């Protein structure tokens, strides 16, 4: 039996987080949600594996998405090979370049992409059949 692929959604807007979670679950993914970097790191430490992180830039607390990506992509980090999709309304060229330089898989501007399009890319990156 194939293991469910696990996606960590890091998004502080609860209504949006709920919609993304529900849609991903309908598409056959297991989903955990975090509203800030501390919660995201707790899941990264606790769960056996996470296949992909869906990450917003601005989050509750003092840290933003770049802080999480920096921790995940650190040289000795056990999380450095986890796929990361940044999905944010903050898309200045410098910010996008910073994320891509750190090694995220994709950067999506929320207003420019439909949820179904992002999920199609998730399936492609994960090789998901669901």
C-alpha positions in Angstrom: 0.0 0.0 0.0 1.3 3.4 -1.0 2.0 5.9 1.8 0.2 9.1 1.7 2.3 12.1 0.8 2.4 14.6 3.6 2.2 18.4 3.0 2.9 20.9 5.7 0.9 24.1 5.0 2.4 27.1 6.8 -0.2 29.9 6.5 -1.4 32.3 9.1 -4.7 33.2 7.5 -6.9 30.5 9.0 -9.7 30.6 6.4 -7.2 30.2 3.6 -5.3 27.5 5.4 -8.5 25.6 5.9 -9.4 25.8 2.2 -5.9 24.7 1.1 -6.0 21.8 3.6 -9.4 20.6 2.4 -8.5 20.8 -1.3 -5.2 19.0 -0.7 -7.0 16.3 1.3 -9.6 15.9 -1.4 -6.7 15.4 -3.8 -5.3 12.5 -1.7 -2.6 14.2 0.4 -2.2 14.1 4.2 -2.0 17.7 5.5 -0.8 19.3 8.7 -1.1 23.1 9.2 1.0 25.6 11.1 0.3 29.3 11.6 3.9 30.3 12.5 7.5 29.2 12.1 7.7 27.6 15.6 4.7 25.4 14.9 6.2 24.5 11.5 9.5 23.5 13.1 7.6 21.4 15.7 6.0 19.4 12.9 9.3 19.1 11.0 10.9 17.6 14.2 7.9 15.4 15.3 6.8 13.8 12.0 8.6 10.9 10.5 8.6 12.8 7.1 7.2 15.7 5.3 7.2 15.6 1.5 6.5 19.3 0.7 6.1 22.6 2.6 3.5 25.1 1.3 4.8 28.3 2.8 3.5 31.9 3.0 6.0 34.7 3.5 4.3 36.8 6.2 3.3 34.7 9.3 2.3 35.2 12.9 5.3 36.0 15.1 8.7 37.5 14.6 9.9 35.2 11.8 8.8 35.0 8.2 9.0 32.4 5.5 12.6 33.2 4.6 13.6 32.4 8.2 12.1 28.9 7.8 13.6 28.3 4.4 17.1 29.3 5.8 16.7 26.8 8.6 15.5 24.1 6.3 18.2 24.6 3.7 21.1 24.9 6.2 24.0 22.6 5.3 23.6 20.1 8.1 19.8 20.3 8.2 17.9 17.0 7.9 15.2 19.0 6.2 17.3 20.5 3.3 15.8 18.1 0.7 12.1 18.7 1.5 10.4 20.4 -1.4 9.2 24.0 -0.7 6.5 25.9 -2.5 6.2 29.6 -1.5 2.7 30.8 -2.0 2.5 34.5 -1.1 1.1 37.9 -2.1 4.5 39.4 -1.4 6.3 39.1 -4.7 8.9 41.8 -5.1 11.7 40.7 -7.4 14.2 40.8 -4.6 12.1 38.6 -2.3 11.4 36.1 -5.1 15.1 36.0 -5.9 16.0 35.4 -2.2 13.7 32.4 -2.0 14.9 30.9 -5.3 18.6 31.5 -4.2 17.9 29.5 -1.1 16.6 26.6 -3.2 12.8 26.6 -3.0 11.1 24.7 -5.8 8.6 27.3 -6.8 7.3 30.7 -5.9 3.7 31.5 -6.6 2.0 34.9 -6.2 -1.4 34.0 -4.6 -3.4 36.4 -6.8 -1.9 35.0 -10.0 -2.5 31.3 -9.6 -5.5 29.1 -9.0 -5.3 26.5 -6.3 -5.8 23.7 -8.9 -2.7 25.0 -10.8 -0.5 24.9 -7.7 -1.7 21.4 -6.8 -0.9 20.3 -10.4 2.7 21.5 -9.8 2.8 19.7 -6.4 1.8 16.5 -8.1 4.4 17.0 -10.7 7.2 17.7 -8.2 6.2 14.8 -5.9 5.4 12.4 -8.7 2.0 11.9 -7.2 -0.6 9.8 -8.9 -3.5 11.2 -6.9 
